[in-house]
Amino acid sequence: MPQSEPRKVALIANCLLNQNAKVCEGAHYRGVVTPVVEALRNRGYLLQQLPCPELAFAGVRRRWAVYEQYDTPAYRDHCRRLAQAVAPLIEGYLRRGDEVILIGLDGSPSTGVRFTSSRPDWGGRPNRPEDDWEVVRGRGIWIEELEAELARRGLPPLPATGWALDMGRLDEAASRAELEEFLDSRTGTAGSRGGEPAS
Amino acid sequence: MSGDARGWRIALIPDTVLNPQQQSAGSLPDVLCVLEANGYGVLQLPSAGAHRLLLAVIADQVAEYAHHGYAVVAIGLRGPSENGLHWRRLVPLLRRRGVVPPVRHFIRPHRDVEGESRRLSAFLADYDLPQEEQRRWRV
Protein backbone atom coordinates (compact mmCIF):
# COMPACT_ATOMS: atom_id res chain seq x y z
CA MET A 1 0.00 0.00 0.00
CA PRO A 2 1.52 3.35 -0.98
CA GLN A 3 2.36 5.80 1.77
CA SER A 4 -0.15 8.64 1.66
CA GLU A 5 0.75 12.31 1.98
CA PRO A 6 2.06 13.50 5.35
CA ARG A 7 -0.62 15.13 7.43
CA LYS A 8 -0.63 17.92 9.97
CA VAL A 9 -1.74 16.69 13.38
CA ALA A 10 -2.35 18.81 16.47
CA LEU A 11 -2.28 17.10 19.85
CA ILE A 12 -4.53 19.27 21.94
CA ALA A 13 -5.19 19.51 25.64
CA ASN A 14 -8.38 17.70 26.59
CA CYS A 15 -10.19 20.80 27.80
CA LEU A 16 -9.66 22.68 24.53
CA LEU A 17 -12.31 20.36 23.10
CA ASN A 18 -14.19 19.90 26.35
CA GLN A 19 -14.40 22.65 28.92
CA ASN A 20 -16.36 20.32 31.21
CA ALA A 21 -12.97 18.91 32.18
CA LYS A 22 -11.92 22.16 33.85
CA VAL A 23 -11.71 22.63 37.60
CA CYS A 24 -14.76 24.04 39.33
CA GLU A 25 -15.23 27.69 38.29
CA GLY A 26 -12.57 27.32 35.59
CA ALA A 27 -14.61 26.85 32.40
CA HIS A 28 -14.54 29.84 30.02
CA TYR A 29 -16.61 28.17 27.27
CA ARG A 30 -19.59 25.79 27.24
CA GLY A 31 -17.76 22.98 25.46
CA VAL A 32 -15.31 23.52 22.63
CA VAL A 33 -12.76 26.35 22.77
CA THR A 34 -13.79 27.70 19.40
CA PRO A 35 -10.88 30.03 18.56
CA VAL A 36 -8.31 27.27 19.04
CA VAL A 37 -10.26 24.74 17.01
CA GLU A 38 -10.97 27.25 14.24
CA ALA A 39 -7.32 28.28 13.98
CA LEU A 40 -6.23 24.65 13.69
CA ARG A 41 -8.93 23.48 11.29
CA ASN A 42 -8.50 26.52 9.04
CA ARG A 43 -4.89 25.44 8.58
CA GLY A 44 -5.73 21.83 7.83
CA TYR A 45 -4.71 20.25 11.14
CA LEU A 46 -6.25 16.98 12.26
CA LEU A 47 -7.16 17.10 15.94
CA GLN A 48 -5.95 14.52 18.43
CA GLN A 49 -7.34 15.12 21.91
CA LEU A 50 -5.13 14.19 24.83
CA PRO A 51 -6.62 12.73 28.02
CA CYS A 52 -7.17 15.05 30.97
CA PRO A 53 -4.88 13.80 33.74
CA GLU A 54 -6.45 15.85 36.52
CA LEU A 55 -9.99 14.70 35.78
CA ALA A 56 -9.06 11.03 35.92
CA PHE A 57 -6.98 11.54 39.06
CA ALA A 58 -8.83 14.05 41.22
CA GLY A 59 -12.28 13.97 39.64
CA VAL A 60 -14.51 16.48 37.94
CA ARG A 61 -15.39 18.22 41.22
CA ARG A 62 -11.80 19.00 42.11
CA ARG A 63 -10.59 22.45 43.14
CA TRP A 64 -7.79 24.36 41.51
CA ALA A 65 -4.21 23.55 42.46
CA VAL A 66 -0.66 24.54 41.59
CA TYR A 67 2.29 22.59 40.22
CA GLU A 68 3.74 21.81 43.64
CA GLN A 69 0.49 20.26 44.87
CA TYR A 70 0.32 17.84 41.95
CA ASP A 71 4.03 17.08 42.02
CA THR A 72 3.69 13.78 43.85
CA PRO A 73 4.91 10.30 42.93
CA ALA A 74 1.32 9.03 42.63
CA TYR A 75 0.29 11.79 40.22
CA ARG A 76 3.43 11.36 38.14
CA ASP A 77 2.76 7.59 37.95
CA HIS A 78 -0.78 8.35 36.81
CA CYS A 79 0.49 10.76 34.13
CA ARG A 80 3.00 8.16 32.95
CA ARG A 81 0.20 5.61 32.54
CA LEU A 82 -1.79 8.10 30.47
CA ALA A 83 1.29 8.88 28.41
CA GLN A 84 1.77 5.18 27.72
CA ALA A 85 -1.87 4.99 26.58
CA VAL A 86 -1.59 7.83 24.08
CA ALA A 87 2.04 7.47 22.98
CA PRO A 88 1.38 4.69 20.43
CA LEU A 89 -0.97 7.00 18.53
CA ILE A 90 1.60 9.80 18.52
CA GLU A 91 4.35 7.41 17.53
CA GLY A 92 2.19 6.22 14.64
CA TYR A 93 1.79 9.76 13.33
CA LEU A 94 5.50 10.51 13.60
CA ARG A 95 6.63 7.23 12.04
CA ARG A 96 4.49 7.85 8.96
CA GLY A 97 6.05 11.31 8.54
CA ASP A 98 3.20 13.49 9.75
CA GLU A 99 3.91 16.89 11.24
CA VAL A 100 2.83 16.72 14.87
CA ILE A 101 2.45 19.74 17.14
CA LEU A 102 1.26 20.08 20.72
CA ILE A 103 -1.16 22.71 21.99
CA GLY A 104 -1.31 22.75 25.77
CA LEU A 105 -2.77 25.08 28.32
CA ASP A 106 -0.45 27.75 29.59
CA GLY A 107 -0.62 28.36 33.32
CA SER A 108 -1.90 24.87 34.05
CA PRO A 109 -0.12 22.80 36.70
CA SER A 110 -0.52 19.76 34.46
CA THR A 111 -0.86 20.85 30.84
CA GLY A 112 1.24 24.03 30.83
CA VAL A 113 3.68 24.22 27.93
CA ARG A 114 5.44 27.57 28.23
CA PHE A 115 4.08 28.46 31.65
CA THR A 116 2.78 26.64 34.67
CA SER A 117 1.35 27.74 38.01
CA SER A 118 3.36 27.83 41.19
CA ARG A 119 2.86 28.54 44.89
CA PRO A 120 5.02 26.29 47.05
CA ASP A 121 3.18 27.40 50.20
CA TRP A 122 -0.35 26.56 48.97
CA GLY A 123 -2.27 23.99 50.96
CA GLY A 124 -5.41 23.37 52.90
CA ARG A 125 -8.64 25.17 52.18
CA PRO A 126 -8.55 27.17 48.91
CA ASN A 127 -9.20 30.86 49.37
CA ARG A 128 -9.56 32.36 45.94
CA PRO A 129 -8.93 35.09 44.84
CA GLU A 130 -6.85 36.06 47.87
CA ASP A 131 -4.55 33.06 47.39
CA ASP A 132 -3.52 33.92 43.88
CA TRP A 133 -1.01 31.66 42.17
CA GLU A 134 2.11 32.75 40.35
CA VAL A 135 2.69 32.01 36.70
CA VAL A 136 6.22 30.77 36.12
CA ARG A 137 8.08 29.52 33.06
CA GLY A 138 8.01 25.77 32.68
CA ARG A 139 6.01 22.70 31.71
CA GLY A 140 3.12 21.25 33.66
CA ILE A 141 3.55 17.79 35.11
CA TRP A 142 1.48 15.97 32.47
CA ILE A 143 3.44 17.58 29.65
CA GLU A 144 6.73 16.70 31.38
CA GLU A 145 5.69 13.07 31.67
CA LEU A 146 4.31 12.91 28.13
CA GLU A 147 7.52 14.34 26.69
CA ALA A 148 9.56 11.91 28.79
CA GLU A 149 7.55 8.97 27.44
CA LEU A 150 8.03 10.15 23.85
CA ALA A 151 11.75 10.55 24.48
CA ARG A 152 11.89 7.00 25.93
CA ARG A 153 10.51 5.81 22.59
CA GLY A 154 13.21 7.67 20.72
CA LEU A 155 10.81 10.25 19.29
CA PRO A 156 11.83 13.85 18.66
CA PRO A 157 10.59 16.73 20.82
CA LEU A 158 7.32 18.16 19.52
CA PRO A 159 6.94 21.81 18.55
CA ALA A 160 4.60 23.12 21.21
CA THR A 161 2.74 26.10 22.49
CA GLY A 162 -0.05 26.79 24.95
CA TRP A 163 -3.41 28.54 24.94
CA ALA A 164 -3.31 31.00 27.83
CA LEU A 165 -6.43 29.79 29.59
CA ASP A 166 -4.93 29.41 33.06
CA MET A 167 -2.81 32.53 33.19
CA GLY A 168 -5.26 34.61 35.19
CA ARG A 169 -7.34 36.90 32.98
CA LEU A 170 -7.85 35.44 29.49
CA ASP A 171 -7.19 37.82 26.61
CA GLU A 172 -8.78 35.78 23.85
CA ALA A 173 -7.75 38.02 20.94
CA ALA A 174 -4.11 38.14 22.03
CA SER A 175 -4.05 34.40 22.67
CA ARG A 176 -5.48 33.72 19.26
CA ALA A 177 -2.97 36.00 17.55
CA GLU A 178 -0.14 34.25 19.37
CA LEU A 179 -1.45 30.80 18.44
CA GLU A 180 -1.89 31.77 14.80
CA GLU A 181 1.63 33.17 14.69
CA PHE A 182 2.94 29.85 16.03
CA LEU A 183 0.92 27.87 13.49
CA ASP A 184 1.86 30.08 10.57
CA SER A 185 5.52 29.84 11.49
CA ARG A 186 5.18 26.13 10.81
CA THR A 187 3.67 26.39 7.35
CA GLY A 188 5.05 23.79 4.99
CA THR A 189 6.73 21.65 7.61
CA ALA A 190 4.51 18.56 7.29
CA GLY A 191 6.61 15.47 7.24
CA SER A 192 9.45 17.05 9.18
CA ARG A 193 8.96 14.64 12.07
CA GLY A 194 9.30 17.19 14.75
CA GLY A 195 11.32 20.36 14.81
CA GLU A 196 12.35 22.69 17.53
CA PRO A 197 10.42 22.57 20.75
CA ALA A 198 8.98 25.87 21.88
CA SER A 199 10.78 27.57 24.69
CA MET B 1 -20.37 27.29 40.18
CA SER B 2 -20.22 31.03 39.85
CA GLY B 3 -18.71 32.42 36.67
CA ASP B 4 -18.29 28.98 35.17
CA ALA B 5 -19.47 28.57 31.57
CA ARG B 6 -19.44 24.78 31.23
CA GLY B 7 -22.35 23.27 29.32
CA TRP B 8 -22.63 20.00 31.31
CA ARG B 9 -23.11 18.01 28.11
CA ILE B 10 -20.49 15.92 26.34
CA ALA B 11 -20.43 13.88 23.13
CA LEU B 12 -18.25 10.87 22.48
CA ILE B 13 -17.28 11.02 18.84
CA PRO B 14 -15.18 8.81 16.57
CA ASP B 15 -11.95 10.09 15.14
CA THR B 16 -13.44 9.69 11.65
CA VAL B 17 -16.19 12.15 12.56
CA LEU B 18 -13.92 14.70 14.21
CA ASN B 19 -11.36 14.42 11.41
CA PRO B 20 -13.24 13.25 8.31
CA GLN B 21 -10.98 12.15 5.47
CA GLN B 22 -10.97 14.41 2.46
CA GLN B 23 -13.00 11.99 0.33
CA SER B 24 -15.76 11.65 2.94
CA ALA B 25 -15.80 15.23 4.21
CA GLY B 26 -18.54 16.31 1.79
CA SER B 27 -20.78 13.43 2.75
CA LEU B 28 -20.94 14.27 6.45
CA PRO B 29 -22.25 17.23 8.40
CA ASP B 30 -19.66 19.31 10.24
CA VAL B 31 -20.29 17.57 13.53
CA LEU B 32 -17.87 19.70 15.52
CA CYS B 33 -19.71 22.86 14.46
CA VAL B 34 -23.05 21.34 15.44
CA LEU B 35 -21.66 20.28 18.82
CA GLU B 36 -20.21 23.75 19.40
CA ALA B 37 -23.49 25.41 18.52
CA ASN B 38 -25.29 23.21 21.01
CA GLY B 39 -22.76 23.77 23.79
CA TYR B 40 -21.36 20.24 23.92
CA GLY B 41 -17.83 19.27 24.83
CA VAL B 42 -16.08 16.50 22.92
CA LEU B 43 -14.46 13.26 23.98
CA GLN B 44 -12.63 11.88 20.96
CA LEU B 45 -12.44 8.15 20.46
CA PRO B 46 -9.30 6.79 18.82
CA SER B 47 -9.09 5.68 15.21
CA ALA B 48 -9.52 1.99 14.38
CA GLY B 49 -7.07 -0.27 16.20
CA ALA B 50 -6.52 -1.87 19.57
CA HIS B 51 -6.06 1.11 21.92
CA ARG B 52 -6.85 -0.99 25.01
CA LEU B 53 -5.27 1.44 27.47
CA LEU B 54 -6.69 4.52 25.82
CA LEU B 55 -10.23 3.14 25.79
CA ALA B 56 -9.92 2.38 29.50
CA VAL B 57 -8.81 5.96 30.11
CA ILE B 58 -11.79 7.25 28.13
CA ALA B 59 -14.14 4.96 30.08
CA ASP B 60 -12.74 6.40 33.33
CA GLN B 61 -13.54 9.90 32.12
CA VAL B 62 -17.05 8.99 30.99
CA ALA B 63 -17.70 7.37 34.38
CA GLU B 64 -16.55 10.47 36.21
CA TYR B 65 -18.92 12.63 34.17
CA ALA B 66 -21.83 10.22 34.34
CA HIS B 67 -21.57 9.96 38.13
CA HIS B 68 -21.57 13.73 38.63
CA GLY B 69 -24.48 15.19 36.73
CA TYR B 70 -23.14 15.46 33.18
CA ALA B 71 -25.14 14.31 30.16
CA VAL B 72 -23.08 12.09 27.86
CA VAL B 73 -24.12 10.99 24.36
CA ALA B 74 -22.32 9.12 21.58
CA ILE B 75 -22.37 10.07 17.90
CA GLY B 76 -21.59 7.29 15.43
CA LEU B 77 -21.73 6.71 11.70
CA ARG B 78 -24.52 4.53 10.31
CA GLY B 79 -23.37 1.84 7.93
CA PRO B 80 -20.14 0.02 8.54
CA SER B 81 -20.14 -2.57 11.31
CA GLU B 82 -17.40 -0.60 13.07
CA ASN B 83 -18.96 2.84 13.37
CA GLY B 84 -15.96 4.34 15.11
CA LEU B 85 -17.40 4.10 18.60
CA HIS B 86 -15.47 0.94 19.64
CA TRP B 87 -18.79 -0.03 21.18
CA ARG B 88 -18.10 -3.73 21.74
CA ARG B 89 -15.06 -2.89 23.83
CA LEU B 90 -16.26 0.34 25.36
CA VAL B 91 -19.58 -0.90 26.75
CA PRO B 92 -18.06 -3.58 29.05
CA LEU B 93 -15.54 -1.01 30.28
CA LEU B 94 -18.37 1.37 31.12
CA ARG B 95 -20.51 -1.29 32.79
CA ARG B 96 -17.55 -2.30 34.97
CA ARG B 97 -17.46 1.31 36.14
CA GLY B 98 -21.18 1.32 36.91
CA VAL B 99 -22.13 3.42 33.89
CA VAL B 100 -25.11 2.85 31.62
CA PRO B 101 -23.86 3.16 28.01
CA PRO B 102 -24.65 6.60 26.58
CA VAL B 103 -27.53 7.16 24.19
CA ARG B 104 -26.30 6.93 20.60
CA HIS B 105 -27.15 8.99 17.56
CA PHE B 106 -26.08 7.79 14.13
CA ILE B 107 -25.24 10.02 11.21
CA ARG B 108 -26.16 8.65 7.79
CA PRO B 109 -23.32 9.44 5.39
CA HIS B 110 -24.13 10.34 1.78
CA ARG B 111 -27.64 11.48 2.70
CA ASP B 112 -28.83 15.05 2.56
CA VAL B 113 -26.01 16.63 4.57
CA GLU B 114 -28.09 19.64 5.65
CA GLY B 115 -30.86 17.34 6.78
CA GLU B 116 -28.43 15.16 8.73
CA SER B 117 -27.03 18.26 10.35
CA ARG B 118 -30.50 19.39 11.44
CA ARG B 119 -31.34 15.91 12.72
CA LEU B 120 -28.15 15.84 14.80
CA SER B 121 -28.78 19.33 16.12
CA ALA B 122 -32.32 18.43 17.17
CA PHE B 123 -31.06 15.32 18.96
CA LEU B 124 -28.39 17.28 20.82
CA ALA B 125 -30.70 20.14 21.74
CA ASP B 126 -33.30 17.77 23.17
CA TYR B 127 -30.98 15.58 25.15
CA ASP B 128 -30.14 16.22 28.79
CA LEU B 129 -30.48 14.64 32.22
CA PRO B 130 -33.81 14.84 34.04
CA GLN B 131 -34.40 18.17 35.80
CA GLU B 132 -34.04 16.56 39.21
CA GLU B 133 -30.53 15.31 38.37
CA GLN B 134 -29.58 18.69 36.95
CA ARG B 135 -30.70 20.47 40.14
CA ARG B 136 -28.76 18.01 42.26
CA TRP B 137 -25.43 18.64 40.63
CA ARG B 138 -25.43 21.84 38.63
CA VAL B 139 -25.27 24.46 41.36
Interface residues (C-beta under 8 A of the other chain):
Chain A: L17 N18 Q19 N20 A21 K22 C24 E25 G26 A27 H28 Y29 R30 G31 V32 T34 V37 R41 L46 L47 Q48 Q49 P51 C52 L55 A56 G59 V60 R61 R81 L82 Q84 A85 V86 P88 L89
Chain B: M1 S2 G3 D4 A5 R6 G7 W8 R9 I10 L18 N19 L32 L35 E36 G39 Y40 G41 V42 L43 Q44 P46 S47 H51 L53 L54 A56 V57 I58 D60 Q61 E64 Y65 H68 Y70
